[in-house]
Structure formats: structure tokens, C-alpha cells
């Protein structure tokens, strides 16, 4: 059944909620990863800048150590060392803000006094060194993509100089681009995972629920043979099983109203009685075969009612298979209920029918047992006295009654005779049949034909 997105359907509502949750997950996850990685990128750039600042501080201290004065020669040496460290922008300040030299992009510029921003940074650098023992003070400008470092150094014993350098964050654009691609890939991966999960959710819950809904609509239209093809061990499977059992119960109730057996769909007691009475009234020579499953209760007790119903349906199929053979004519098959079936046919067909039915039944009955029971040829179950007992595999007993040798007027009379014959047949082992050949009034001394062992 195709999925239809209607605004009032559970599929639409669930999909809308799931879409919102997916987008929220993507947004939160990507933002968290992006901010974290961006901080790492900036921190990496800061560490590189600090490394340059530390190297410059060491080289300045080495240059000034022997001279103690900040002369033009000393300044040029400092600038040369800065160049070897790939520092293109550097200014040397005195602590009061006087500028010794200012280089920007490897070009000397005219600058006599520090700006207010520079003075602020100079004071911060001196304070950090004095109170926190920091080599320098830095400031990150992410918009301009550079890091400003203010490195204090001593000269002439008690004087403090400041080397202000700018370090460009060269790789930040490339790293950001890589980060953007990472975020896009992660977002796509999250979307993919959510889509897969949505498909699994749809297959596990949405589609089965919609199948149940559609099946309910069909049943409401009178299609009581509707079944939901869901075989699972979870709650959905149990719901489907209960639904199918409900539809079977409804169908049985409808069939009962039509005179059919609710399990097999074969004609029930009322139809069977009417058919036999009509045949007797029309003067037809018939045989009525009362077929009964042996050891069925024991099987039902061990394997359950569902498997028991399957055995009943198998018996029905065997009867119908034989009834539809080309060498059979006008065979009526009915189901009185439980494991009792009735077959009505012409006198000339009864024995061939009984033989073929027993052969067909015995050949396939093993499929209803597990391998151990089938190999043993018996099952263990509780008898009517509550004691554990071994029961043979299911077999068929067929009691045959005919009006060829005795004038029956009603089907009830045939049932009375069939009960005696059935009792006799059931005393034999395996699948058997027997026909009542007595004439005149009913007499228990009259001979029964010996039963034939099943194949």
C-alpha cells in the first residue's frame, strides 16, 4: 500500500517531528564541532605566534646582553633577527611609549610615539611580566587575522623596552575551509543516518500500522478473509496475530450463520443432515463415511490449538484431494466439527475413496511432528486420567454406513449405526476402515467387514 502524506495522519505527524529533531541535531552538532575546531585553529595560530615571540625574546636578550644599550647597531641586529623569524611587522618601544623604530611589511615607517592602544598593550605586557612572570602579552584579532605580541626586554640595567610584533594567521582561511567541508560532510552523514533510521522506523512501525488500518477497513467492508502478513515476535507481531485471530473468529461466526464449519469452510451439521436426508428421500444408494482423527486430543495438548487446527485443515485437504479425483463422482465432503468429517458418495466409490484417503493422510501426517516424535512414532502427553502416556501418531478411523443393505429413513438412524462401527474401527491400530453390511434390524451379532490397515 503506498504511503500517503495527509496532514492528520500519524505518518505526517511523525515525519514532521522527526524532521525537526533531525535539523536540531544537525544544528547543535555542527555548531559544537565548528566552535570547538575553530578554537583549536586559533589556539594553534596563537601557539605558533608565541613560539616566534619566545624566539625573538631570546635573540634580543642575547644581542643586548653584552652591550646593555639600545644603539642603532643593536636595533638593526634585532630587526635582522626578526627577519630570520619571518616577522615582517615590528616596532621597538620604550616603556614610556617612545618609538625607536617601526617596521611594517618590511618597510620602515615614521612613528615617534606609541598610540593609546599600543600604550595599553605595553603596560599590560610589563604588568604580566612583573606580576605573572609572563614573557609577553598577546592579543588576537580574528577579523584582521593577525596576532599582536608585546615582548618586554631589559637594556641599560634598569630600562625596559618593548618589541611589538604582528604575526599573520596565514593558514586560518585554509583551515576554516577544511573545517567547513568537515561540517558539511558531518551534516550529510547525520542526515544519512537519520534517513536510514527513518526508513527502519517506517518499516518496523509505520507500514505495519498502516497495513493493520487498511485490513481493518477491508474487514469493515465485509472482507472477513483479510489477513495481515506480519510475522514477528514483538508487540507488532502479536498485534497482527491477534488481528488475524479476530478476523478468523469473525469469519467463523459468519460461516456458522451460513451453515459452514468455521474452521474448514466445509458444510456443517445442518447441511450434512439435509444432504443425507435428501439422498435417502430420493432413493439414492449411498455410503456415508464417518471419518475421525485418532489421538488428536493428545496431539492438541502437546502442540497447541494452532497446530491442531493445521492438522484439521490438512485432513480437509486430503479429503478434498481424493474427492476431486477423476475416478470419483458426486462426492460430498462435510465437517461435523472438531476432528469429525463426513463423506457421502455412491456405493461403488466408498472403498476406493477410503483407501486413497488413508494413503494420502498417512503419507503426509509426519510433517506435523518434530523430528524426534516423528522418528519415535509416538508422543508423550497427559491422558484423561491426568497421567503421562505414550500416544501413537495421528491416524484415521473410517466407519462406513450404507443404505444398500438396510433401508434407512433418516440420517439420525445412520449415525446410530456409525457409532457402533466407529467403536470397532478405533479398537484397531493405525488408520483403518470398516463398513456395516448388516441387513434388517440392527443386531450386534451381525458381521462387520474386517478393517484394512492403513498404508
Secondary structure as UniProt FT lines:
FT   TURN            7..8
FT   HELIX           10..65
FT   TURN            66..67
FT   HELIX           72..84
FT   TURN            85..86
FT   STRAND          89..94
FT   TURN            95..96
FT   STRAND          98..104
FT   TURN            105..106
FT   STRAND          107..108
FT   HELIX           116..132
FT   STRAND          136..141
FT   TURN            142..145
FT   STRAND          146..155
FT   TURN            156..158
FT   STRAND          159..168
FT   TURN            170..171
FT   HELIX           172..201
FT   HELIX           202..206
FT   HELIX           207..220
FT   TURN            221..222
FT   TURN            224..225
FT   HELIX           235..257
FT   TURN            258..259
FT   TURN            262..264
FT   HELIX           269..281
FT   TURN            282..283
FT   STRAND          286..294
FT   HELIX           296..303
FT   HELIX           305..323
FT   TURN            326..327
FT   STRAND          332..337
FT   TURN            338..339
FT   STRAND          340..346
FT   HELIX           347..349
FT   HELIX           350..364
FT   HELIX           365..368
FT   HELIX           371..376
FT   STRAND          378..382
FT   TURN            384..385
FT   STRAND          388..392
FT   STRAND          395..402
FT   HELIX           411..426
FT   STRAND          432..436
FT   TURN            444..445
//
